[in-house]
Amino acid sequence: MTTDVPKNLSQDPSINPIHDIVDVQTTDCCIVGGGPAGAVLALLLARQGISVMLLEAHKDFDRDFRGDTIHPSVMEIMEELGLSDRLLELPHTKMRQISIQTPQDTVTLADFSHLKTHYPYITMLPQVKFLEFITQEAQKYPSFRLVMGANVQELINENGVIQGVRYRGGGGWHEIRAILTVGADGRHSRLRHLGEFESIETSPPMDVLWFRVPRHPEDPEGGMARFRQGKIIAMLDRGDEWQVAYIIPKGGYQQVRAEGLEELKKSVVEVVPEFQQRIQNLHDWSKIAFLSVESSRVKRWYRPGLLLIGDAAHIMSPVGGVGINYAIQDAVVAANVLSKPFQNRQVQLSELAKVQRQRELPTRIIQAFQTFIQKRLFAPVLASNSTFIPPAFLRLPILRDLPGRLIAFGVFPVHLKT
């Protein structure tokens, strides 16, 4: 198999990383990106004595409005690791259903309470706490090392095979050589760009504005979406706060900004009247985060010496909050498939292809489900001022259970190999 050599993005003649390397280290697996996929994969490999370095570009894990939903599938994986009880000791809330409320009616989009699992709910846990928990667990193993503030700039490409990375941080350039490099660095993946992976993209009909408002004890629990003429607001129960998603048509952010913050608050109150006083906490645009919704996947997740997982391999829409769970399932499959090759000191291209084969179909199915929800539920509301009528399938008990199962577990539940 022939492979194109990635372009060297460090073209500044005043910087020659090959001659300015502070140190060179070796490891079995170099994971770039300390999100859920990278952190869980690092833990799974370290538990088996496989040498692993986890590189995170930021100085800490604390970023606002990251995905905070841990679904039953991931809780079962945590149980298999013997970590579920301790994880649930962290402050969290439980979402047992997702409903849609219109002026005329309330219907259930997904009900998790009847699922056959020890965890019939979505665990709402700040991602920063989850990542700290997982990496602290990994640090119990001598074969694990976490490097924060490691800004990866280059792939080490020798004869078409990726042999590791070079990164900036800690006083200069560093080089990590590895049997396998794993790109788990999220939707804006540097490794996806450096490796020149080709993506298949779709065009979701919406973008999202995220913000928080206080939640009162008498408020309903769980998650819900409210539909009014031309407007959609999703609300996630975060204990003493609502995490609110104000959904707007694709490309509509500049118009919202031009209309002003007061107009936005007025629009929110029209959909959720009980926010009349609480919305006043939004004093300026810095309190509001903009998410450009994307959905895509790379055609091939691997090349010699390099594998992409999580959002680096497939960017998910926020519909259903499944991104974290699919990323972690990618990590579990990668650990299941690659542990023995690592122990044999050689990872074949066919084994990287096996990871993609096991994860690509579930990814394509959930992305198709998200597209269906966006087109059938969201797009008609955003494009019209007419009264929204929930589709008939939401009222059929048999079909109504399918979204809950699909969101909770994915297409094929993933478990650890003993």
Beta strands, then each sheet from edge to edge (+ up, - down):
strand 1: 21-32
strand 2: 52-56
strand 3: 69-70
strand 4: 93-95
strand 5: 97-101
strand 6: 106-111
strand 7: 122-124
strand 8: 144-148
strand 9: 151-158
strand 10: 161-168
strand 11: 173-183
strand 12: 199-201
strand 13: 206-214
strand 14: 223-228
strand 15: 231-237
strand 16: 241-249
strand 17: 289-291
strand 18: 296-298
strand 19: 302-303
strand 20: 306-308
strand 21: 314-315
sheet 1: 8+ 2+ 1+ 11+ 10- 9+
sheet 2: 8+ 2+ 1+ 11+ 20+ 19-
sheet 3: 3+ 7- 4+
sheet 4: 6+ 5- 14- 15+ 16- 13+ 17-
sheet 5: 12+ 18- 21+
end
